Amino acid sequence: MVTDSDDKVRPSLRDMMRQRTVSTEIGDRVPAGLRITTAYAWRFLVVAAAIGVAVWLIIQFKLLVVPLLVSLLLSALLWPAFSWMVRRRVPRWLAIVVSIISMLVVVAALLWLAVWQITLQWDSVQERTLEAVDQFRMYLIDGPLHLTESDIDGFLAQIWEFVEQQASLLWSGALAIGTTVGHVLTGALLALFILICLLADGGAIWRWTIRLFPRTARDTADSAGRAGWATVINYARTQLLVATIDAIGIGLGAFLLGVPLAIPVGILVFLGAFVPFIGAIVTGAIAVFLALVYNGPWIAFWMLVVVLGVQQIESHILQPILMGSAVKVHPLAVVLVVAGGTMIAGIPGALFAVPLAAFVNVVAVHISRRHDRTRSGPPPAEELIWTTVPRQKGRTS
């Protein structure tokens, strides 16, 4: 017996079958290349949206993210010495104290050297700078531009008027700088606290992080994360060596050429060299400027030769050999990553772009290799040597 409900169901089933037939016919008429392209396209859009949301969240919580990344980079830098002390049965708390105090002593010593030489040579540098300004003023008057003193004074008056008009903006900028200083101090204390926690209980923190993954993915996430962490340690250790070589080269060159403030310049180069390729050039330009003002154009030329020479050694020897083997990222990718990080997050983006890219690269390659090995079947016999458990006596296979 046919009921009204059957009459309602049957048309709906017929409509569903008709729609499925039409969609199948349309799918068959779409070229295979277009289907594959659209499949990749929508997945790429989903991944790009996820990355965009992650970057937006990082920017919103930058006051927390930057200290966390700084502490991770410092822990990677201190980890070889810290783990060496722990393996020698030094108490963990004592190893933490020695590592952190040693780091603070090195930083304080560098700052003391910089302040000492600045206070020692500041008067002569200031006097020579005023003389250079007067010489430049005379060049504008007697040189090919043939400016008059009234023209120069007029330009200076316009500049001073502009500064007075922007006084409110300058005051708000000073308040912003005060706020930034407060943020820097708060971030430094937070980074120090995170660093102590990572050295004291990093293993437990990592195990808790692994438990956030699905049970079937925990082994892969654990091994990939450890491989990425080893790469970050290699990056920090290698970049420390590269920065030291850059600082010694440019600082020693400035000292031999008689450029003032050679020690502060070397310290700035050391800090700036943690941004690969770009940092040493930007900080080395300060040495060239000081040489131009204090020593004249000929010494400035040779200072520029020193800076470019050290940069060429870094670009063609240190970065490809040392950093290439430690980070496993092509120099072109390093430059692009640093530029992109600078565009997104400024100085912190340039500083953390390379270690983050190296970590992501190693993790992705590790996961891909494990996935390919799983799909291709059991590993070869020589790989089983490292994972085979000895068979207990009295048990049969």
C-alpha positions in Angstrom: 0.0 0.0 0.0 1.4 3.4 -1.0 1.0 6.2 1.4 1.4 9.9 1.1 4.7 9.8 2.9 6.0 7.3 0.3 5.0 9.7 -2.5 7.0 12.4 -0.7 10.0 10.3 -0.2 10.2 8.9 -3.7 10.5 12.3 -5.5 13.2 13.3 -3.1 15.1 10.2 -3.8 14.7 10.7 -7.5 15.9 14.3 -7.2 18.9 13.2 -5.3 19.8 10.6 -7.9 19.3 13.1 -10.7 21.5 15.6 -8.9 24.2 13.0 -8.3 24.0 12.0 -12.0 24.3 15.6 -13.1 27.2 16.3 -10.8 29.0 13.2 -12.0 28.5 14.2 -15.6 29.9 17.7 -14.8 32.8 16.1 -12.9 33.6 13.9 -15.9 33.6 16.9 -18.2 36.0 18.9 -16.1 39.6 18.3 -17.2 41.8 16.3 -14.8 44.3 19.1 -14.7 41.7 21.6 -13.5 40.4 19.2 -10.9 44.0 18.7 -9.5 44.7 22.4 -9.6 41.5 23.3 -7.7 42.2 20.5 -5.1 45.6 22.0 -4.5 44.2 25.6 -4.6 41.6 25.2 -1.9 44.1 23.3 0.4 46.6 26.1 -0.2 44.0 28.7 0.8 43.2 26.9 4.0 46.9 26.6 4.9 47.5 30.3 4.0 44.5 31.3 6.2 45.8 29.2 9.1 49.3 30.8 8.7 47.7 34.3 8.5 45.7 33.7 11.7 48.9 32.4 13.4 50.9 35.5 12.4 48.1 37.8 13.5 47.9 36.1 16.9 51.7 36.4 17.3 51.6 40.1 16.5 48.8 40.6 19.0 50.7 38.8 21.7 54.1 40.0 20.8 54.9 41.1 24.3 54.7 37.4 25.3 56.0 35.8 22.1 59.2 37.9 21.8 60.4 37.0 25.4 59.5 33.4 24.7 61.5 33.3 21.5 64.4 35.2 23.2 64.5 32.6 26.0 64.4 29.7 23.6 67.3 31.2 21.6 69.3 31.8 24.8 68.5 28.3 26.1 69.8 26.9 22.8 72.9 29.0 23.1 73.5 27.9 26.7 72.4 24.3 26.2 75.8 22.7 25.1 77.6 24.0 28.3 74.6 23.4 30.5 74.1 19.8 29.3 77.9 19.2 29.7 77.7 20.2 33.3 74.7 18.0 33.9 76.4 15.0 32.3 79.3 15.6 34.7 76.9 15.1 37.6 76.9 18.8 38.5 73.6 19.6 40.3 71.0 21.0 38.0 70.4 24.1 40.1 74.1 24.8 40.2 74.4 24.3 36.4 71.5 26.8 35.9 73.2 29.4 38.2 76.6 29.0 36.5 75.1 29.3 33.0 72.9 32.3 33.6 75.5 34.2 35.7 78.2 33.5 33.1 75.9 34.9 30.4 75.1 38.0 32.5 78.8 38.6 33.3 79.7 38.5 29.5 76.9 40.9 28.7 77.8 43.2 31.5 81.5 43.1 30.5 80.7 44.1 26.9 78.5 46.9 28.1 81.2 48.2 30.5 83.8 48.2 27.7 81.5 50.1 25.4 80.6 52.7 28.1 84.2 53.0 29.1 85.5 53.8 25.6 82.6 56.1 24.9 83.2 58.2 28.0 87.0 58.1 27.3 86.7 59.4 23.7 83.4 61.2 23.6 84.9 64.7 24.0 87.3 64.3 21.2 84.7 62.7 18.9 82.3 65.6 19.7 84.9 68.2 19.0 86.0 66.5 15.8 82.3 66.2 14.7 81.8 69.9 15.2 84.9 70.6 13.1 83.6 68.3 10.4 80.3 70.1 10.4 82.1 73.4 10.0 84.2 72.0 7.1 81.0 70.7 5.4 79.5 74.1 5.9 82.5 75.8 4.2 82.3 73.2 1.4 78.7 74.2 0.7 79.7 77.8 0.5 83.0 77.4 -1.5 82.1 74.2 -3.4 80.3 73.7 -6.6 76.9 74.5 -5.0 78.0 78.1 -4.1 75.5 78.5 -1.3 75.6 81.6 0.9 75.6 81.7 4.6 72.1 83.2 4.5 70.9 80.2 2.5 72.4 77.7 5.0 70.9 79.7 7.9 67.6 79.7 6.2 67.6 75.9 5.8 68.6 75.5 9.4 65.8 77.9 10.4 63.2 75.9 8.4 64.4 72.7 10.1 64.1 74.2 13.5 60.7 75.6 12.7 59.6 72.1 11.6 60.9 70.6 14.9 59.0 73.2 16.9 55.8 72.5 14.9 56.2 68.8 15.6 56.9 69.3 19.3 53.7 67.6 20.3 54.5 64.6 18.2 58.0 64.5 19.6 56.6 64.6 23.1 54.2 61.7 22.4 57.0 59.9 20.8 59.0 60.3 24.0 56.1 58.9 26.0 56.0 56.0 23.6 59.7 55.4 24.1 59.1 55.4 27.8 56.4 52.8 27.4 58.7 50.8 25.1 61.5 50.9 27.8 59.0 49.6 30.3 58.0 46.8 27.9 61.7 46.0 27.3 62.3 45.7 31.0 59.2 43.6 31.5 60.1 41.4 28.6 63.7 41.0 29.8 62.5 39.8 33.2 59.9 37.5 31.6 62.5 36.1 29.2 64.9 35.4 32.2 62.1 33.6 34.1 61.2 31.5 31.0 64.9 30.7 30.5 65.2 29.4 34.1 62.1 27.3 33.6 63.3 25.8 30.4 66.7 24.9 31.9 65.2 23.6 35.1 62.3 21.5 33.7 62.4 21.6 29.9 61.9 17.9 29.6 58.6 17.9 31.5 57.4 20.9 29.5 58.2 19.1 26.3 56.4 15.9 27.4 53.4 18.0 28.3 53.5 19.6 24.9 53.7 16.2 23.2 50.6 15.0 25.0 48.6 17.7 23.2 49.0 15.8 20.0 46.9 12.7 19.1 48.2 9.5 20.4 49.1 8.1 17.0 51.1 11.3 16.1 53.1 11.7 19.4 56.1 9.6 18.4 56.5 11.5 15.1 55.9 14.9 16.8 58.5 14.0 19.5 61.2 12.9 17.0 60.5 15.9 14.7 60.6 18.4 17.5 63.9 17.0 18.9 65.4 17.2 15.4 64.3 20.8 15.1 65.7 21.6 18.5 69.0 20.2 17.6 69.0 22.4 14.5 68.3 25.5 16.6 71.2 24.6 18.9 73.5 24.3 15.9 72.2 27.6 14.6 72.8 29.4 17.9 76.3 28.0 18.3 77.3 28.7 14.7 75.8 32.2 14.6 77.7 33.0 17.8 80.9 32.0 16.0 80.1 34.0 12.9 79.1 37.1 15.0 82.4 36.9 16.9 84.4 36.7 13.7 82.5 39.7 12.2 83.0 41.7 15.4 86.7 41.0 15.7 87.3 41.7 12.0 85.5 45.0 11.8 86.5 46.1 15.3 90.1 45.3 14.8 90.1 47.1 11.4 88.6 50.2 13.0 91.3 50.1 15.8 94.2 49.7 13.3 92.9 52.5 11.2 92.5 54.8 14.2 88.8 55.1 14.0 87.3 56.1 17.4 84.9 54.0 19.5 86.3 50.8 18.0 85.1 48.6 20.9 81.5 49.9 20.8 81.5 49.4 17.1 82.7 45.8 17.5 80.0 45.2 20.1 77.3 46.6 17.8 78.6 44.4 14.9 78.5 41.4 17.2 74.9 42.0 18.1 73.9 43.0 14.6 75.5 39.9 13.1 72.8 37.7 14.6 70.7 39.0 11.7 72.5 37.1 8.8 74.0 39.0 5.9 72.3 42.3 6.7 73.2 43.0 10.3 77.0 43.2 9.9 76.6 45.7 7.0 74.2 48.0 8.8 76.3 48.1 12.0 79.5 48.3 10.0 78.2 51.4 8.3 78.5 53.2 11.7 82.2 52.6 11.6 82.4 54.0 8.1 80.5 57.1 9.2 82.7 57.6 12.3 85.8 57.3 10.1 84.4 59.8 7.6 83.6 62.4 10.3 86.7 61.8 12.5 89.4 60.6 10.1 88.4 61.9 6.7 87.3 60.3 3.4 90.5 58.3 2.8 90.3 56.4 6.1 86.6 56.1 5.6 87.3 54.4 2.2 89.6 51.8 3.8 87.1 51.3 6.6 84.5 50.6 4.0 86.9 48.1 2.4 87.3 46.3 5.7 83.5 46.1 6.3 82.9 44.8 2.8 85.8 42.3 3.1 84.4 40.9 6.3 81.0 40.7 4.8 82.4 38.8 1.8 84.1 36.3 4.1 80.8 35.8 5.9 78.7 35.5 2.7 81.1 33.2 0.8 82.8 31.2 3.5 81.2 31.3 6.9 77.5 31.3 5.9 77.7 28.6 3.1 80.0 26.3 5.0 79.2 26.7 8.7 75.7 28.0 8.6 74.7 25.9 5.6 75.7 22.7 7.3 74.2 23.7 10.7 70.8 25.1 9.5 70.4 23.3 6.1 68.8 26.4 4.5 70.0 27.9 1.2 71.5 31.4 1.5 68.9 32.7 -0.9 66.2 31.4 1.4 68.0 33.0 4.4 68.0 36.4 2.7 64.3 36.1 1.7 63.3 34.9 5.1 65.2 37.7 6.9 63.5 40.3 4.5 60.1 38.8 5.1 60.6 38.7 8.9 61.7 42.3 8.8 58.6 43.3 6.8 56.2 41.5 9.2 57.8 42.1 12.6 60.7 44.5 12.2 63.9 43.8 14.2 62.4 40.8 16.1 61.3 39.3 12.8 64.7 39.7 11.3 66.3 38.1 14.4 64.1 35.1 14.7 63.3 34.5 11.0 66.3 32.2 10.3 66.0 29.9 13.4 62.2 29.6 12.9 62.7 28.8 9.2 65.4 26.2 10.0 63.2 24.6 12.7 60.2 24.4 10.4 62.3 23.1 7.5 63.8 20.3 9.6 60.5 19.3 11.2 58.7 19.2 7.8 61.5 17.1 6.2 61.6 14.8 9.2 57.8 14.2 9.1 57.8 13.7 5.3 60.6 11.1 5.6 58.8 9.2 8.3 55.6 9.3 6.3 57.4 8.0 3.2 59.1 5.3 5.2 55.8 4.2 6.7 54.2 4.0 3.3 57.1 2.1 1.7 57.0 -0.7 4.3 59.3 -1.8 7.0 62.8 -0.2 7.2 65.9 -2.0 5.8 67.7 -4.5 8.0 70.6 -2.1 8.7 68.1 0.4 10.2 66.6 -2.2 12.4 69.9 -2.6 14.2 69.2 0.6 16.2 65.7 -0.4 17.2 65.7 -4.2 17.7 65.2 -5.3 21.3 67.1 -8.4 22.3 64.9 -11.5 22.6 64.5 -12.8 26.1 65.5 -16.4 26.8 62.8 -19.0 26.9 60.5 -17.1 24.6 59.7 -18.2 21.1 58.7 -16.0 18.2 
